[in-house]
Amino acid sequence: MTLTDLSPFTPAIVERIEPRSDNDPIARRLVELGFVPGEAIHVIAVAPISNDPIVTRIGSARFALRLDEARRIKIRTEGGHL
C-alpha cells in the first residue's frame, strides 16, 4: 500500500521509501525530511479533482507531496493491515 491509497485522517506507519532508481534523489530527500520506517503518518488533505498534491502530516510537520513522490512511500495502517 502506498501513501496515495490512504484515506484522509486514517493513521498509518511508514514501512519504507521505494526508490525509482539507484541513488534516487527524491527518495533520499523524503528520508531526509523524516519519512522513515516506523514514523506515524496521516493524509490531512487531498486536492480536489486531480488528487495532486496530497498534504501529509508526519510528526508536527506538514508536507505537500506530488502523487509521484507519495507513491514512493510504502505504508501500513496502524492495525497492521496492508
N, C-alpha and C positions, 0 to 999 in steps of 0.2 A: 504494500500500500504506500502511496506517495502522499505528500502534503496536499496535492491537488485533489485527492479523494476525500479529504477530511471535511466534514460539515462544520460550519461556524460554531464556535463555543464548545466543541467536543474536545475534551482533554486527550492528549496523545503524548507519546515519548519518541524522541528522535532515536532511530535504530542505527542509521549510518547515512553518510553522504555518498552518493554514487557518482563517481567521475565519469565524464563522457570520453576522456582520452587520458593518456599519460600526462601527468603534470597539469591537469585541468585547472586553469586559474579561477574559474567561478566556484568550483568545488572547494578549492583551497580557501578562497575568500569566505565562503559560507562557514567553514570551520573556524576561521579567524574571528568571525562575528559572534561565535558562540553556538552554532548549530552542531553540537557534538553529541555522541551517543549518551543516552541517559537523561538528557535535558527535556523538561516538560515544554510542550509547545501547544499553542492554540491558534486557530484561524479566527480573527476577530472581524474581518470584513472581506468581501469579495466584490470586485467591480461588477456593476450590472451589465448585462448582455454578453460581454466578451469573457467575463471572469478573469480578466487580466488588468491590473495586478491583484494579488492576494495580500492582504495585510495580516501579518502574524505577530504573535507576542511570544517571546522566549525570555524568561526571566522578567525583568522590568522593561526590557527594550521592545520596541515595535519596529518591524521592517516591512516594507512593501516589496514583494518579490514578483518578478515576472513568472509566467507559467513555466517557462523553460528552466528557470532557477528552482522553482518549487518542485518540479518533477525529479530533481536530483536528491531531494530529501526523503529518505525512506523512514516510515514511522510505524508505530503500533499504537493501538488505543490503550488506555491505561488498564482496561480489563484484560489485556494480553492478546486480544484478537487481531489478526492481521487481515 
